[in-house]
């Protein structure tokens, strides 16, 4: 393996960048939803949905890391 | 994308070409025109006049979509300059009609002139090139393009047809048309019938295009053996197929709605606004998902190309396409959660809308996993892949705020606020447009035959767009979170709201400027780009080569590499199944958790409340542009735009409307938000508890209902206890967080000044004045400079820009309406009192324009109204030019008033 190739393979992969994009997008959405927390019906109306989404994001990250490569 | 696919495929379909394709008048006429135009170099280059007809018409559609996109950009710039001016207390240079129609036309031009046309252009050429089909039925595609662009022109109003101009030409309707708003004979605000005719032609255009694509997909299917064939469509084409199935399903419903409205416009047919709106939303929902297929197609097309390997799971992509197609057309009701539709229908739609998360979840997982195993050295971050990543993030951000809207009890807080507009623009800009730009950077040079001229311009375009879009939707969201309504540029000038509005303006400008980099790059590419020599390249290689021209220092080879599948399908699909199962379980959990609140919320809107003893019963009738309030219960009375209750009292509302859909909305933050849609000819219901602090709470109409939508704000007056009170507790509690509360000013020393919108000090209603009992005085003025054709206070039909002031000069500078101070008198026993507005002696007199007026009186503790406390009729009809053809504006407007609170 050449030195050049070795350096590049340590670089940031598209899988990582798109995963980061997913996390950033999700964080944005959660923030936009969570800033309603002062409203009285936040807990009964909004929280179940937000928690469901948060668990889904955690799950997709875990499953994606566990899943086999596209080879 | 099948390996080895080329951009030509003359064989398929050759034998089935109809005869007229070779000898038709269209062919010969087009050829004659083409030859003439091709002599002009700029036209030849821009419109690809030397290329095959499918490339020519695709380029024409792209140029037209860019044109409409540019016009739509100017629309929003025009709107935002006025919103900015309002926020900074500067004069407005556009009328209400122009401001609101700028928003309407921005949406129409962007959604249909730009996005829909772009989708048709790219999807059409992708089908024929990727599948190697010879394009045919030229007349269908030309007809479709002609009708689409004609429809956008007609929707703009009779601008090109009528010799004299007035504001009524422009439709201030909303991109979705809520029957009966705009319909002659049913609404006070009437738009030109060209609006509806334009929509009908738009439907015809898009359905013709979908038929054209279906014909070509059939050609491919037949050429590949039909039912006996073994070749399968590439994944991205599954979603183009979904598009052409969904188009007729979606557009037929808006066609039905538009035809219905057209009949109503001419006095024919039954009038049923809620049903009409429901029919419309079957389209209104579908169009967003149709356009969302642009980035979805971009992911499924481009990610495998740049990853140099097939999609992670074809079968799951197929399942996603099927689910997407089945669920999209049936979700209309989630736009009408706050109306009085049956509870079961709202709940079922909530469940089905949650279900459509599954195909999206599959898509994002499958696309993402396609990249797993791709080394950093094998992937190039050019304009195509950067826009793909941005679109991916935007889809997640916009997608995950969707379930918030879909949770019925949460939708009460969000409905019709700028949160929704932010959610939509996160998808429209960061997801859909970013995906469209990825496709543009990948495919435009295939049409033009030249590589991108400047990688730096592409990078600047990406950076500017990303920054502009992100800032735009973020500050829009901040306003929405505060409770500011969509189209609500007239709001209280709180410093944080002003800051958000200014920042939106900054990011709109950044967004628009960034697009100039793209336009410059396209022009330079067409005229100075290096020619693409694609001989020997596969389409995938050509796209990679083209994308590399947007990278300053490309290093990744463009050549296809042989791919041998090592990972068994079962293992990959096992991961997919684990993900889908997880999502399904979570959806069930969320639905179970959300159901009780959803049912009770929906039930609240659809049936009269089972109210506790002592409840105030209120019948609201929404007019353009005020609430007619009739109270019974402990307090009896009739008011315009004022609802009078005791502290902490339960209030049961039965609401209907006459000429436009309205929204009864009190955006509390420390109390539950009150929000219900009120559709003409139906009844909606609401039950809420009034704040415990006596005070004046803003109560804006939440549904756009015409050009004086901004003035349509009432107040909930929570009466003080006997003997009166200060507003100390109210102010300490921040007025329950209602962002529409008028500011509280001391009457002493106050100078109220009316502006060009006919309101006091940029506040609707005017500032709440406070004073101690005894001698009270304040000053007010209606400056002559505030009077003009856009100010409802002087109703003079003339085109003379000084006509209104001339009228005043001829009438001793006096308006035919009274300014006064009125006691909100509540007399009788506490449980059975009568509330009336009684004039304070010596305060009521016709409004004199120009001089400073001082009101001085002695008042007991209590609540008073000041100003022009009844709606006044207004008709905008300069020199009698408004007609049924141009559209017309009328209504009863109430803006020059406020509350005077006198404490013990």
Interface residues (C-beta under 8 A of the other chain):
Chain A: X5 X8 X9 X10 X11 X12 X13 X14 X15 X17 X18 X19 X21 X22 X24 X25 X26 X28 X29 X30 X32 X33 X35 X36 X38 X39 X40 X41 X44 X45 X46 X48 X49 X50 X52 X53 X55 X56 X57 X59 X60 X63 X64 X66 X67 X68 X69 X70 X71
Chain B: X306 X307 X309 X310 X312 X361 X364 X365 X367 X368 X369 X370 X371 X372 X373 X374 X375 X376 X377 X379 X385 X389 X390 X392 X393 X394 X395 X396 X397 X398 X399 X400 X401 X403 X404 X406 X407 X409 X410 X412 X413 X419 X422 X423 X477 X481 X565 X566 X567 X571 X572 X575 X578 X579 X582 X583 X586 X587 X589 X590 X593 X594 X597 X669 X670 X671 X672 X673 X737
